[in-house]
Each structure stands twice: as structure tokens, then as C-alpha cells.
Amino acid sequence: QVQLVESGGGLVQPGGSLRLSCAASGSIFSIRAMGWYRQAPGKQRELVATITSGGSTNYADSVKGRFAIVRDNAKNTVFLQMNSLKPEDTAVYYCNADVALLPTLPVMNYWGKGTLVTVSS
């Protein structure tokens, strides 16, 4: 099985920064896309940013220019650097990854349990 474990959430003032980390572990052959999603209270889960194994990135319009997603393929880890945080960024942030357990098996999608980010003065 595969586990995704997020860390780095917390309370930050508006305008501040946080760096989220997500480490994948288990019987992993390769990881295709990795990404971050978030779910605010009373709202649906939404995409924040994704990154392919080759480093191509995609961002939600609401975070472009403020957030940056990077990954360390050797460590099966993805990071989300969040700058200029706003109260509307408050949400539980979830890590997501498309993982191949073996080269002959289909890629499967996994989720972490989430880490809470609260932006408030």
C-alpha cells in the first residue's frame, strides 16, 4: 500500500508564508503527477496545484503568483510554498498522487489525510 503524509500546516497571519510537505511511502515503483488540493469549510474540494514527474506545473488562478509547487522525485516528496497568504486560503490541504506500484499495474490515485492551514490575524 501507499501512504501520503502531509505536514507543515498551522496558523499564520495574513501576508505570511507556510511550506507544506507531503511524503509518499510504501511499495512504490514510480509516481506520476502529484498535487495539492484544498477544502474550505462548507465548500467542495478544489485543485490548488499539480506537478508532473517531469516538472510541469499547473495552478489554480486564485493562487498563481503566490504559491509554488516543487517535488523531489528521489524522495517521493512534494512541497507547496505558500506566500502572501489570505484568509480565503484557510482550508484543509490534501496531498494527491498517481502511483504505479509495479510497471505492469495500472496507476492508482492516493490521498493524504490533510493538514489544516488557518490564515487569520
Disulfide bonds with the S-S distance in Angstrom:
Cys22-Cys95 2.05
